[in-house]
Amino acid sequence: MLLLVQAGFAQTAKTDVYYLLKPDRVFDGEQMREGWQVLVQNDKIEAVGKLNHVPATAKIIDLKGKTLLPGLIEGHSHLFLHPYNETSWNDQVLMESRAERAVRAANHAKATLLAGFTTVRDLGTEGAGYDDVGLKQAIEKGVIPGPRMLIATEAIVASGSYGPKELNYEIETPIGAAVADGMDGLTREVRKQIGKGADLIKVYADYRWGLNSSAQPTFTLEELKKIVEVANSSGRPVVAHAATPEGMRRAILAGVATIEHGDNATPEIYRLMKKHNVALCPTLAAGDAITQYRGWKKGIDPEPERIQLKRKNFAAALDAGVKIIMGGDVGVFTHGDNAREIELMVDYGMKPLDVLRAATAVNAEVFGIATTAGSIKPGLLADLIAVDGKPLADIRQIRNVAFVMKGGKVYKE
């Protein structure tokens, strides 16, 4: 009797891989739970709580003295930028090759993951085209370590509004975003970005193109509505860079999901945001970093007007009950230092528990990924981190990341 074995027909049964994580406490995305444990099966969370029965094959990871949390979610990142005190934004866009920027982005992705941020919403490559698509794919294929990515590809800007503009006005230079105008032009650009792989669309609702470089609105309300209409029809949200009251008003009425920065919001704007369920990404860390680059000696000099205004506006947003998400505009400052935004949110008056929620479950909800990430519950992806001590007692402990797991794979132990 002749036995034939053909390649592809013989299969080996896959052996499930289990991890039992045993911290002192678990922050599940909503509350701190003392004495809980987490069982991971392959790439997902299998069970949570005070577990009595676990598979004999489970590898036990002892996290004594530590707090287990969902992998943190960075809400405003630019992996293709590095700190402006190293190289100015203009010079990064004009003088650094795409190859260099991609290599830097790979390093930034690794640093972000090891800092405990297992997901990032990356809001524009700033002159690096669609290279975020390739970076995301490389991470997904396991070519390089990095966080899960929600990508915007090229942000959309109005003609004449964006930079670089440092050269003679007669010289056409590369622009750090996609230029589009009018209903037809914006429709084509949104659809093109979707086709290239964008998970969301980012638009600059205002920019520093007014008289004397003042910030002024860029697109009309009708243009912004068209961007949202086209993006939403594909199931994608739109996020808006906006720092002027009028830019924010137009973006909110157009139907954007989040306002990025929101520096000069008024009480009326906050009421409008709450009414339309638009979240605020305050990017406190970016302003903090840029002000220091310009000479402010933090902790020594009095706080400049820009910082005082940011504190006041953040407090007003809290008082108004606006939904606040966590995102620092990292890239303006060092990747891997993402916790800087979390610390500032607490320093500016937000309760530590609410900040942890913002960086996990709230971000996941606003970004549309709550069914896979942002919480510790059975069925979600095993994106988990552990930090030393008690971050609710001292938020700075969020920096002391001792353990990182993404999709059931341990990256730091």
Secondary structure, 3 states (H helix, E strand, C coil): CCCCCCCCCCCCCCCCCEEEEEEEEEECCCCEEECCEEEEECCEEEEEECCCCCCCCCEEEEEEEEEEEECEEEEEECCCCCCCCCCCHHHHHHHCCHHHHHHHHHHHHHHHHHCCEEEEEECCCCCCCCHHHHHHHHHHCCCCCCCEEEECCCCEECCCCCCCCCCCCCCCCCCCCEECCHHHHHHHHHHHHHHHCCCCEEEECEECCCHHHCCEECCCHHHHHHHHHHHHHCCCCEEEEECCHHHHHHHHHHCCCEEEECCCCCHHHHHHHHHCCCEEECCHHHHHHHHHHCCCCCCCCCCCHHHHHHHHHHHHHHHHCCCECCCCCECCCCCCCCHHHHHHHHHCCCCHHHHHHHHHHHHHHHCCCCCCCCCCCCCCECCEEEEECCCCCCHHHHHCEEEEEECCEEEEC
